[in-house]
């Protein structure tokens, strides 16, 4: 019991020191500068450049990020502070619950990659959803007789979303006097789902192939792909609804129906010996 109390006291003291050092560092950064000539800087021996004013949590977080191979995040001060606090929380949980000690670090280190992957998936889904509409707009402009650069400049950012932004960038390249290849490169940067459309436009510009039949084929494939993604999302919906059913509805059903019956049955039992 004494060891547990000492461990909790040490963890609490460590957390208090880290919070106080962070508050002091923020107060130092927000302190207004005095007017007049700045005093001469006094060199300090044994200090590294850029470490002055850094809190212990930020220094610990930077070391953890460098050990994890996150060189890009090791220079980010908020990421260092978050990682340092997670490392301190993991150290505080280690003597109390070793199985849960790695949870804070895992959440901090795996959170940004998972968020980036989720954003990429959402962006790709938005591009797949918008592609048939963009193809229809390009087919309409091609039927009207507009060349590819003029069609991209005309469409612009009217559709909105990531694919509309790519069309707007392509139109801006055309208006600045860029080549059609540069405009198509901006359109291809929207994702791999746009590659069939870019290939059809490039073949038309380079070899003079008919554009409207090629756009019709690309539109049919894009609509089929969008339909498949919608069907996949519909098939995943029952599985996604299973978690709230198990975590909320089923426990509420047990508490409202089974528990009162069991309580009434136990209350009606006679505990006196026969």
Secondary structure, 3 states (H helix, E strand, C coil): CHHHHHHHHHHHHHHHHHHHHHHHHHHHHHCCCCCCCCCCCCCCCCCCCCCCCCCHHHHHHHHHHHHCCCHHHHCCHHHHHHHHHHHHHHHHHHCCCHHHCCHHHHHHHHHHHHHHHHHHHHHHHHHHHHHHHHHHHHHHHHHCCCCHHHHHHHHCCCCCHHHHHHHHHHHHHHHCCCCHHHHHHHHHCCCHHHHHHHHHHHHHHHHCCCHHHHHHHHHHHHHHHHHHHHHHHHHHHHHHHHHHHHHHHHHHHHHHHHHHHHHHHHHHCCCCCC
